Structure formats: structure tokens, C-alpha cells
């Protein structure tokens, strides 16, 4: 089952994001086979990261939520909010 994970950073937390980036990327690498798309959200001029958006495949919501809870960014208190929403792919056509 696919889920969209939408994370919004607390304001002015660039230092926390930077300090935990390597561990966050390691966390993603462990789950790479489940990632359909992932990347940071940016402010309007692209000069700062303000959150994260991931589309991932998990067996169920509980697995998606565990993934979120284990993210080093979440453990460091970076996010103001995290939402996990079921998602159905329409385009490009899934095989």
C-alpha cells in the first residue's frame, strides 16, 4: 500500500536539519526499496529546506508510522507536523 508522508519543519531549524542529515539519509537508504519518490520541500526561492515529502510502499499504516517515528529528523524534534496519507498511483501508469 502506498503512503504519502508529508513533514513540515519547525521554523528556523536549519541547524537541526543539517546536524541530522547524514543519519536521515542512512535511514532512507535502509528503506530504499520502499521509496517511490522522496525529497526535501523548499521555500519559495529554493534557498532553504522546510520539510520533506516521501511516497513510499508499506504493508500497512502502522509500518509507515514506525518509519516516520524512527526517522532521525523526527527523533531530533525537527518536524512541526507529520502526516501519513494513503495514496493511489494513477500516473504514470503503474505496471
C-alpha positions as CSV (number, residue, x, y, z in Angstrom):
1,X,0.0,0.0,0.0
2,X,1.3,3.4,-0.9
3,X,1.5,6.3,1.5
4,X,2.4,10.0,1.1
5,X,4.4,11.2,4.1
6,X,4.4,15.0,4.4
7,X,6.7,16.5,7.0
8,X,6.8,20.3,7.8
9,X,9.8,21.6,9.7
10,X,9.5,23.8,12.7
11,X,10.6,27.4,11.8
12,X,14.3,28.2,11.8
13,X,15.6,24.7,12.3
14,X,18.2,24.5,9.6
15,X,20.9,23.6,12.1
16,X,19.0,20.6,13.4
17,X,18.3,19.5,9.8
18,X,22.0,19.8,8.9
19,X,23.2,18.1,12.0
20,X,20.9,15.1,11.4
21,X,21.1,14.9,7.6
22,X,23.6,12.0,7.3
23,X,21.6,9.9,9.7
24,X,18.4,10.7,7.9
25,X,19.9,9.7,4.6
26,X,21.1,6.5,6.2
27,X,17.6,5.8,7.4
28,X,16.3,6.3,3.9
29,X,19.0,4.0,2.4
30,X,17.8,1.2,4.7
31,X,14.3,1.6,3.3
32,X,15.3,2.4,-0.3
33,X,13.3,-0.5,-1.7
34,X,10.1,1.0,-0.3
35,X,10.7,4.6,-1.7
36,X,8.8,5.6,-4.8
37,X,9.8,9.3,-4.5
38,X,11.4,11.3,-1.8
39,X,13.0,14.7,-1.3
40,X,13.0,17.9,0.7
41,X,10.4,20.7,0.5
42,X,11.9,24.1,-0.2
43,X,11.0,27.7,0.5
44,X,9.8,29.8,-2.5
45,X,13.3,30.8,-3.7
46,X,14.8,27.4,-3.1
47,X,17.3,28.8,-0.5
48,X,16.2,26.6,2.4
49,X,14.7,23.2,3.1
50,X,11.4,23.5,5.0
51,X,10.2,19.9,5.2
52,X,10.1,16.5,3.5
53,X,7.8,14.7,1.1
54,X,8.0,10.9,0.6
55,X,5.9,8.5,-1.3
56,X,6.5,5.0,0.0
57,X,5.2,1.5,-0.1
58,X,4.4,-0.2,3.2
59,X,2.3,-3.2,4.2
60,X,0.1,-1.0,6.4
61,X,-0.2,2.3,8.1
62,X,1.5,1.0,11.3
63,X,4.7,0.3,9.3
64,X,4.5,3.7,7.7
65,X,4.1,5.4,11.1
66,X,7.0,3.3,12.5
67,X,9.2,4.5,9.7
68,X,8.3,8.1,10.5
69,X,8.9,7.7,14.2
70,X,12.4,6.2,13.6
71,X,13.5,9.0,11.2
72,X,16.4,10.8,12.8
73,X,14.8,14.1,11.8
74,X,11.7,13.2,13.8
75,X,13.8,12.0,16.8
76,X,15.7,15.3,16.8
77,X,12.4,17.2,17.0
78,X,12.8,18.8,13.6
79,X,9.2,18.5,12.4
80,X,6.2,20.7,13.3
81,X,3.9,18.2,11.7
82,X,4.0,14.8,10.0
83,X,1.0,13.4,8.1
84,X,0.7,9.9,6.7
85,X,-2.0,9.6,4.0
86,X,-2.8,6.5,1.8
87,X,-2.2,7.2,-1.9
88,X,-3.2,5.6,-5.1
89,X,-0.9,6.0,-8.1
90,X,-2.7,6.8,-11.4
91,X,0.1,8.4,-13.5
92,X,2.4,7.4,-14.7
93,X,0.5,4.2,-15.2
94,X,1.6,1.6,-12.6
95,X,2.7,-1.7,-14.1
